[in-house]
Amino acid sequence: MSILHAGYPQSPIVHFGRHHNVNISQLDLNHLGQVENVPRQVNNSAVGSGGAAFHHLHTSAAPRHVASSEFYDDDEATSPSGGIEICAGGGKMMANLRRHRQREREAYEDDSFSSSDESSGRPMPRYVGRDTDHVFGEFEMDDEDVEMRSGSGRRDEGKCIYGEDTDEDDYEEEESVSELLPLGGGTRRVPRTPRRKNSSKCGFFDYYKLTDEHLGSGAYGSVTTCKSIKSGQEFAVKIVDKQGETHSRKRILREVNIFKTCKGHPNIVQLLDWFEDDTNFYLVMEKMRGGPLLQHILQRGYFTEEEARRVTKDIASALKFMHDRGIAHRDVKPENVLCTDPNHVSPVKLCDLDLASQRRPQHERHPLSQVASEPDLASPVGSAEFMAPEVVDAYVGDALKYDKKCDTWSLGVILYIMLAGYAPFQGQCDDSDCGWSEGKPCEDCQQDLFHRIQDGYYEFPEEEWGMISDEAKDLVSKLLKRDPIDRFNADQILAHRWLQQSAASTILQTPSNLIYRKDSARDVQQMSEHFNMMNRLTDARLSARFDKMTMSDAASDLGTATFHGDGSFLSMGGELFGTFPRKKSVGIAIEKSRSGEFTPPISRASPTTPPPSMLDLSQDLMDSPVKRRSADDSGTYSLFSPASSNGDDDIRSPPILFLDMPSIQLFGADSTVLNSVQMTPRHTTEDEASLNSFEGEQENPIHRVETQVNV
Ligand SMILES: Nc1ncnc2c1ncn2[C@@H]1O[C@H](COP(=O)(O)OP(=O)(O)OP(=O)(O)O)[C@@H](O)[C@H]1O
């Protein structure tokens, strides 16, 4: 047996607790997650005496705004574990938040999660609720960044009146939150019961107006110029449509969090503000007026080795900064390198931190973190052309984790392209009309590309490289090392002799090659964009289904999820999601996973890779009681489900998926069904003990399903 097939339909739904939505009309970046770290003495009094749930603050860097969070949920209930009780006025909600975060920290620190209740052998999930608080919890507050707007409940522009519809009866005096929020001492009045209301009244449009200058778009949203209403200053705003399939609060929060960590670095685009309303997220950033790197080079039509050196130094400096903080960017590519000035290629800054991953120290890592909360560096993400060999390895099931050096590989690819005008590794199939170079998907080209990356073979053709200094070529070769151990890290790059002093002012052929070569990096750029887009859409669509579906939905919508034994394709609900780049890859991944050698990656890089849900699924199967059972191990097993992860499409709790599978089919290498495991959920109960262990939190009950497994 080499592969698993999981079927979803025709089982009763297991209710995973109430879902919680948090509506944050505005969140100040410095405000996020600072709630536990802010000193009492910060002088502020922005909240009106009426007890409004809004606060003002700003920093010297940019307009800062009120952060308000108003809870509502579909079931008229709110849950501290379900959301972000950051700025809603304090008191009870903040206390809930603290309790929740404390629980969450404990859950992360407690290794017992997956190891289970020893007496029963049952998995005992300790992580419940959403990951957003955890994300917020990463923030640190700089006191000097916090400056109060004055006024009693009114925004200084006078447009937004905080607490205008507050009702005294709805509030109660609570503990001081001055220790929690940088918003003034004294007692806050907080909503006794969070109410549904439109929280967009102090939204993005109260502070900015959009212009019609479109700056770019990605898989998640479009980036447009906006202007501060107050100062007229221009910024870039990434608008992510919440209605779209790509919406994920968790991802946005993670990106915001990484931005925050990278605050102040001159070569990383700075996030200045962010908002959420009923329809969109708004990430307000400094505007990079010089545009994406290759576009800039193309438009100028002129590029020198010295300029390439400066750009390289800027990127390396950004990477060093991130890597030193345990963050890998994971999507370093020319479109994510933006030029500050329209007239000069450097300085450049890295943008698009939404794939960045911050690795926790080992002792803080939770066993489920890879599947349930934050992505790990073992999750291959990024654009195909810029993937390091070890990423490709992980992608096709051949290798273990990769680390931050995937970024320095990508920098090597960018450097190569900057110097030559084409990419070092290119995929090519026999069909010249396959459309790959125009950005269309081509399985064979992609396979070829992956093979080339894995082989690590590239050349310095004399025509373009003859004029380039040996030092520059040497740095390229130090970066395009197949083995990450041999590859330069950011420190080594910065210390390399090519970066230590001015390079030659040799005029490079890069602009003309970018324009004229059929397989140019320009095409590569389009192609990688396409793949990224496709894959993220696929991810989001799948994940959204998992998040929102009921079992009856699953029966009608999901149909069958299929892993074919030869790794040739998988599908859900009759939709083809792509082919694996290599035969047997999934089978290999699962086999290695069984033996503990390999964790199936969460893959987001290409439509030709299993969507993460599916790979998580395989992980789930590996972790499930069933996998540890041999064919004659029919019996009843108890599975526990943590609460649903409504809205956060990166959270996938194995038992949920597992419970949703009434049958598992085991495939042979030729895709024939070897065996079929029937799983029949017998009944669902709330597990009181588990509930109690979560301090009586009622909104996210743990469910237990006793499942009959017949093999
Ligand atoms: N601060 C900025 N200033 C100017 N242009 C920007 C800025 N941020 C992003 N852009 C432009 O918008 C494009 C898309 O932005 P970004 O990569 O952040 O979006 P995304 O949806 O996360 O994209 P991806 O699909 O690559 O993840 C960028 O490639 C760039 O051209």
The ligand as an SDF file (V2000), in Angstrom:
LIG
                    3D

 31 33  0  0  0  0  0  0  0  0999 V2000
    4.1710   49.5430   -0.6460 N   0  0  0  0  0  0  0  0  0  0  0  0
    4.0060   49.3960   -1.9620 C   0  0  0  0  0  0  0  0  0  0  0  0
    4.2620   50.4150   -2.7940 N   0  0  0  0  0  0  0  0  0  0  0  0
    4.0910   50.2750   -4.1150 C   0  0  0  0  0  0  0  0  0  0  0  0
    3.6840   49.1550   -4.7030 N   0  0  0  0  0  0  0  0  0  0  0  0
    3.4210   48.1100   -3.9350 C   0  0  0  0  0  0  0  0  0  0  0  0
    3.5640   48.1680   -2.5250 C   0  0  0  0  0  0  0  0  0  0  0  0
    3.2340   46.9710   -2.0060 N   0  0  0  0  0  0  0  0  0  0  0  0
    2.9020   46.1960   -3.0340 C   0  0  0  0  0  0  0  0  0  0  0  0
    3.0150   46.8670   -4.2030 N   0  0  0  0  0  0  0  0  0  0  0  0
    2.7470   46.3340   -5.5330 C   0  0  0  0  0  0  0  0  0  0  0  0
    1.6360   45.4710   -5.4680 O   0  0  0  0  0  0  0  0  0  0  0  0
    2.0230   44.1490   -5.8380 C   0  0  0  0  0  0  0  0  0  0  0  0
    1.2630   43.1490   -5.0140 C   0  0  0  0  0  0  0  0  0  0  0  0
    1.5370   43.3630   -3.6460 O   0  0  0  0  0  0  0  0  0  0  0  0
    1.7400   42.1460   -2.6730 P   0  0  0  0  0  0  0  0  0  0  0  0
    2.8100   41.2840   -3.2520 O   0  0  0  0  0  0  0  0  0  0  0  0
    1.9610   42.6350   -1.3050 O   0  0  0  0  0  0  0  0  0  0  0  0
    0.3020   41.4840   -2.7910 O   0  0  0  0  0  0  0  0  0  0  0  0
   -0.0660   39.9800   -2.6050 P   0  0  0  0  0  0  0  0  0  0  0  0
   -1.5110   39.8580   -2.9060 O   0  0  0  0  0  0  0  0  0  0  0  0
    0.3720   39.5500   -1.2510 O   0  0  0  0  0  0  0  0  0  0  0  0
    0.8210   39.3310   -3.7260 O   0  0  0  0  0  0  0  0  0  0  0  0
    1.3810   37.8680   -3.8180 P   0  0  0  0  0  0  0  0  0  0  0  0
    0.4500   37.1670   -4.7150 O   0  0  0  0  0  0  0  0  0  0  0  0
    2.7470   38.0270   -4.4220 O   0  0  0  0  0  0  0  0  0  0  0  0
    1.4230   37.3530   -2.4230 O   0  0  0  0  0  0  0  0  0  0  0  0
    3.5290   44.1080   -5.6490 C   0  0  0  0  0  0  0  0  0  0  0  0
    4.1410   43.1670   -6.4850 O   0  0  0  0  0  0  0  0  0  0  0  0
    3.9310   45.5050   -5.9960 C   0  0  0  0  0  0  0  0  0  0  0  0
    4.0590   45.6440   -7.3800 O   0  0  0  0  0  0  0  0  0  0  0  0
  1  2  1  0
  2  3  1  0
  2  7  2  0
  3  4  2  0
  4  5  1  0
  5  6  2  0
  6  7  1  0
  6 10  1  0
  7  8  1  0
  8  9  2  0
  9 10  1  0
 10 11  1  0
 11 12  1  0
 11 30  1  0
 12 13  1  0
 13 14  1  0
 13 28  1  0
 14 15  1  0
 15 16  1  0
 16 17  2  0
 16 18  1  0
 16 19  1  0
 19 20  1  0
 20 21  2  0
 20 22  1  0
 20 23  1  0
 23 24  1  0
 24 25  2  0
 24 26  1  0
 24 27  1  0
 28 29  1  0
 28 30  1  0
 30 31  1  0
M  END
$$$$
